[in-house]
Amino acid sequence: MTLTTSTSPPACQPLAAPDLLPRRFTASQALQERFHAAIPGGSHTYAKGDDQFPEGLAPYLVRGRGCRVWDADGNQFVEYGMGLRAVTLGHAYAPVVRAAQREISRGTTNVGRPTVLELRAAEDFLATTGAGDMVKFAKNGSDVTSAAVKLARAATGRDLVALCQDHPFFSCDDWFIGTTAVRAGIPQAVRDLTLTFRYNDLASVEQLFREHPGQLACLILEIEKDVPPAPEFLPGLRRLCSQHGTVLIFDEIISGLRWHVGGAQAFYGVRPDLSTWAKALGNGFSVAALAGRRELMELGGLRHDKERVFLLSTTYGAESHALAAMREVLATYRREPVIEHLHQAGSYLRRLLNQSIAEHGLAGYFGLQGPPQCLIYSTRDEAGQPSQGFRTLFLQETLRRGLLLPSLIVSYAHQPADIEMTAERIHEALGVYRRALDEGLDKYLHGRAVQPVYRARN
């Protein structure tokens, strides 16, 4: 396999020798109680919580470089979470770090009026992605998706929101979290304003429009997650929303810059009214964007005589170092074959893992889903049912082998040697998985199983 390589490739440490595999997690275990004493849940992100990792094998990290991270015990891991898909170029990617450092030294990180950099960043984003006529920056995906919903409600004068129930997360705000099992504290009146439809099921969308004529402010969905859109699905959504005066919102938080420099909307050739971006934009720096048609976006501005929309007003929404980082990320994508590399690396990993799955006879028990640049895996028990226990076993065995695998997300820093070493170690872990299927999970799993994030009680 030949992967494309940067003209200044991200530095990766040499491959860990077998005697350098993780041996102890004592420092991380000692930190656990301190984390939970100071931070509810011990983490600022639910997907990074202790309940998502095996007991005794939940490393607390101290640094990262390229496709590797190191924990408090000095253990080294090849990472395939990549900051919940936020890091596409690799950790500490030098050109992005230098761009942020230069801007910090200018003393404009946060000043009392807009900086010229804000204008340049906005023009750069719009010209590079083609995602709309105007853009407003924020710090995280939840902010911009909620702002998109607010803008749609203001533009249409309607209250109801329809979201795709097959996509796992849109916002931490009430309009979405009220649809999940973790809805304590959210009034029923708020929950009643959000409806759902099924992905690739245009009939379910048509039914919503029939049942709620003239009431849907917006439809929001990811363009693609585990399966690609059916040929007529996205054009059908566009047609229905235009026909009924409903705002179509594409959540590009994950797909933006992973599918195409213009997002999955450019890849599939269907334009929404609004789209939301984050994650890959800053390669780990905190920057998000709401973009869309001028007549909608301008409602959050000053140059109209309609009722004002308090769209996004964040003290840190235009932090200069994050915008400088974003500009360098966009420049890297224009300059280098990042998207091609992500696709090739993910395809190579998928091919090698499918060979292991076949060799161990695990078809139907361990599976790979999603496009190559955004792979995930699924785990099933001996009865073929989805299993958190077997997911825990897989995490347990791969962590012991120096892999951090909440998913199988590649970056520009993952080179063929990294993929091959990863596949070898996963092959070993899948051997344990096979034995656990044959001999019983309890014989191989140490500690409790990981838990779904969306559950009513701990």
Residue pairs with C-beta under 8 A, 6 or more apart in sequence:
1 344
1 348
1 416
1 419
2 344
2 416
3 341
3 344
3 345
3 348
3 415
3 416
4 336
4 337
4 340
4 341
4 344
5 341
5 415
6 336
6 412
7 336
8 94
8 95
9 413
9 415
10 65
10 66
10 67
10 89
10 90
10 93
10 94
10 412
10 413
11 65
11 66
11 92
11 94
12 65
12 66
12 67
12 68
12 90
12 413
12 415
12 418
13 65
13 66
13 68
13 76
15 417
15 418
15 421
16 76
16 402
20 76
20 402
21 400
21 401
21 402
22 59
22 71
22 73
22 75
22 76
22 77
22 399
22 400
22 401
22 402
23 75
24 73
24 75
25 56
25 57
25 58
25 59
25 71
25 73
25 75
26 73
27 60
27 71
27 72
27 73
28 58
28 59
28 60
28 71
28 72
28 73
29 56
31 60
31 72
32 42
32 50
32 58
32 60
35 42
35 43
35 60
36 42
36 50
41 49
41 50
42 49
42 50
43 49
43 50
45 84
46 52
46 453
47 84
47 406
47 453
48 84
49 453
50 58
51 450
51 451
51 458
52 406
52 450
52 451
52 453
53 395
53 399
53 450
54 392
54 395
54 396
54 399
54 446
54 447
54 450
55 446
55 447
55 448
56 446
56 447
57 395
57 396
57 399
57 400
59 71
59 72
59 73
59 75
59 77
59 399
59 404
60 71
60 72
61 69
61 70
61 71
61 72
62 70
62 71
62 72
63 69
63 70
64 70
64 79
64 91
64 92
65 90
65 91
65 92
66 90
66 91
66 92
66 413
67 78
67 79
67 82
67 90
67 91
67 411
67 413
67 414
67 415
67 418
68 76
68 77
68 78
68 79
68 91
69 76
69 77
69 79
69 91
69 404
70 76
70 77
71 77
75 402
76 402
77 399
77 402
77 403
77 404
78 402
78 403
78 404
78 414
78 418
78 421
78 422
79 91
79 404
80 403
80 404
80 405
80 406
80 407
80 408
80 409
80 410
80 422
81 404
81 405
81 406
81 407
81 409
82 88
82 409
82 410
82 411
83 91
83 279
83 284
84 279
85 254
85 258
85 279
85 280
85 374
85 407
85 409
86 278
86 279
86 280
86 282
86 283
86 284
87 280
87 283
87 284
87 411
88 257
88 258
88 280
88 283
88 329
88 338
88 342
88 411
88 412
89 96
89 283
89 329
89 332
89 338
89 411
89 412
89 413
90 283
90 411
90 412
90 413
91 284
91 413
93 283
93 332
93 412
93 413
95 328
95 331
95 332
96 282
96 283
96 284
96 285
96 325
96 328
96 329
96 332
97 325
98 328
99 324
99 325
99 327
99 328
100 285
100 321
100 322
100 324
100 325
100 328
101 321
102 324
103 109
103 117
103 320
103 321
103 323
103 324
104 320
104 321
106 320
108 115
108 117
108 320
109 319
109 320
109 321
110 315
110 316
110 319
110 320
114 318
115 318
115 320
117 320
117 323
117 324
118 137
118 318
118 320
118 323
120 327
121 137
121 318
121 323
121 324
121 326
121 327
122 134
122 135
122 137
124 326
124 327
124 330
125 131
125 135
125 281
125 289
125 291
125 326
125 330
126 132
126 133
126 134
126 135
126 291
128 261
128 262
128 330
128 333
128 334
129 256
129 261
129 262
129 263
129 266
129 277
129 291
129 330
130 262
130 266
131 252
131 256
131 262
131 263
131 265
131 275
131 277
131 289
131 291
131 292
132 274
132 275
132 291
132 292
132 293
132 294
132 297
133 292
133 293
133 294
133 297
134 291
134 292
134 294
134 297
134 298
135 289
135 290
135 291
135 297
136 144
136 147
136 289
136 290
136 291
136 297
136 300
136 311
136 312
136 317
137 287
137 288
137 289
137 312
137 317
137 318
137 323
138 144
138 147
138 287
138 288
138 289
138 290
138 312
138 314
138 317
139 286
139 287
139 288
139 314
139 316
139 317
139 319
139 322
140 278
140 286
140 288
141 171
141 251
141 253
141 276
141 278
141 279
141 288
142 170
142 171
142 172
142 173
143 288
143 312
143 314
143 317
144 276
144 277
144 278
144 288
144 289
144 290
144 312
145 170
145 171
145 176
145 220
145 249
145 251
145 253
145 276
146 171
146 173
146 175
147 290
147 300
147 311
147 312
148 218
148 220
148 247
148 249
148 274
148 275
148 276
148 290
148 292
149 161
149 171
149 175
149 217
149 218
149 220
149 249
150 309
150 311
151 247
151 274
151 290
151 292
151 296
151 297
151 299
151 300
151 309
151 311
152 161
152 217
152 218
152 246
152 247
152 249
152 273
152 274
152 296
153 159
153 161
153 217
153 218
154 299
154 307
154 309
155 217
155 247
155 296
155 299
156 217
156 218
156 245
156 246
156 247
158 214
158 215
158 216
158 217
158 246
159 193
159 215
159 217
160 193
160 194
160 195
160 212
160 215
160 216
160 217
161 175
161 193
161 194
161 195
161 216
161 217
161 218
161 220
162 194
162 195
162 196
162 197
162 205
162 208
162 216
162 218
162 219
162 220
163 170
163 176
163 179
163 194
163 195
163 196
163 197
163 219
163 220
163 221
164 196
164 197
164 198
164 199
164 220
164 221
164 222
165 179
165 196
165 197
165 198
166 198
166 199
166 225
167 199
167 221
167 222
167 225
167 251
168 225
168 454
169 176
170 176
170 220
170 251
171 177
174 186
174 187
174 190
174 191
175 190
175 193
175 194
176 194
177 183
177 186
178 186
178 190
178 191
178 194
179 191
179 194
179 196
180 454
181 454
181 455
181 456
182 453
182 454
182 455
182 456
183 191
184 456
195 208
195 212
195 216
197 204
197 205
197 208
197 219
198 204
199 221
199 225
199 227
199 229
199 233
200 227
200 229
200 230
200 233
202 230
202 232
202 233
202 236
202 237
202 240
205 219
205 236
205 237
205 240
206 240
208 216
209 216
209 240
209 244
209 246
213 244
214 244
214 245
216 244
216 246
217 246
217 247
218 246
218 247
218 248
218 249
218 274
219 237
219 241
219 246
219 247
219 248
219 249
220 249
220 250
220 251
221 237
221 249
221 250
221 251
222 250
222 251
222 252
222 253
222 254
222 255
222 264
223 229
223 234
223 250
223 251
223 252
223 255
223 259
223 263
223 264
223 265
223 267
223 268
223 270
224 255
224 259
224 264
224 268
224 371
225 254
225 370
225 374
226 369
226 370
226 376
227 369
228 371
229 268
234 268
234 270
235 270
237 248
237 270
238 248
238 270
238 271
238 272
240 246
241 247
241 248
241 273
242 248
247 273
247 274
247 296
248 272
248 273
248 274
249 272
249 273
249 274
249 275
249 276
250 263
250 264
250 265
250 272
250 274
250 275
250 276
251 275
251 276
252 263
252 264
252 265
252 275
252 276
252 277
253 276
253 277
253 278
253 279
253 288
254 279
254 374
255 263
255 264
255 267
255 374
256 263
256 264
256 275
256 277
256 278
256 279
256 280
256 281
257 263
257 277
257 279
257 280
257 281
257 329
257 333
257 338
257 339
258 280
258 339
258 342
258 373
258 374
259 266
259 267
259 339
259 371
259 373
260 266
260 267
260 339
261 330
261 333
261 334
261 339
263 275
263 277
265 271
265 272
265 275
272 292
273 292
273 293
273 296
274 290
274 291
274 292
274 293
274 296
274 297
275 290
275 291
275 292
276 288
276 289
276 290
276 291
277 288
277 289
277 290
277 291
278 287
278 288
278 289
280 329
281 287
281 288
281 289
281 326
281 329
281 330
282 322
282 325
282 326
282 329
283 325
283 329
285 321
285 322
285 325
285 326
286 316
286 319
286 322
287 319
287 322
287 323
287 325
287 326
290 297
290 311
290 312
291 297
298 304
299 306
299 309
299 311
300 309
300 310
300 311
300 312
332 338
333 339
336 412
338 412
339 373
341 412
342 372
342 373
342 410
342 411
342 412
343 371
343 372
343 373
344 372
345 372
345 410
345 414
345 415
345 416
345 419
346 371
346 372
346 373
346 374
346 375
346 408
346 410
347 372
348 416
348 419
349 372
349 375
349 408
349 410
349 419
349 422
349 423
350 368
350 372
350 375
352 419
352 420
352 423
353 368
353 408
353 423
353 426
354 368
356 362
356 423
356 426
356 427
356 430
357 363
357 366
357 367
357 368
357 430
359 427
360 427
360 430
360 431
360 433
360 434
361 434
362 430
362 433
362 434
362 437
364 380
364 384
365 379
365 380
365 381
365 382
365 384
365 390
365 433
365 437
366 377
366 378
366 379
366 380
366 390
366 394
366 430
366 433
367 377
367 378
367 380
368 375
368 376
368 377
368 378
368 408
369 375
369 376
369 377
369 378
370 376
372 410
373 410
374 409
375 407
375 408
375 409
375 410
376 407
376 408
377 394
377 405
377 407
377 408
378 386
379 386
379 387
379 388
379 390
379 391
379 393
379 394
379 433
380 386
380 387
380 390
381 387
381 389
381 390
381 437
381 441
382 437
388 449
388 450
388 451
388 452
389 441
389 445
389 449
390 433
390 436
390 437
390 441
391 449
391 450
392 445
392 447
392 448
392 449
392 450
393 432
393 433
393 436
393 441
393 444
393 445
394 405
394 429
394 430
394 433
395 405
395 406
395 450
396 445
396 446
397 428
397 429
397 432
397 433
398 404
398 405
398 425
398 426
398 429
399 405
401 425
401 428
401 429
402 425
403 422
403 425
403 426
405 426
410 419
432 444
435 443
435 444
436 443
436 444
436 445
451 458
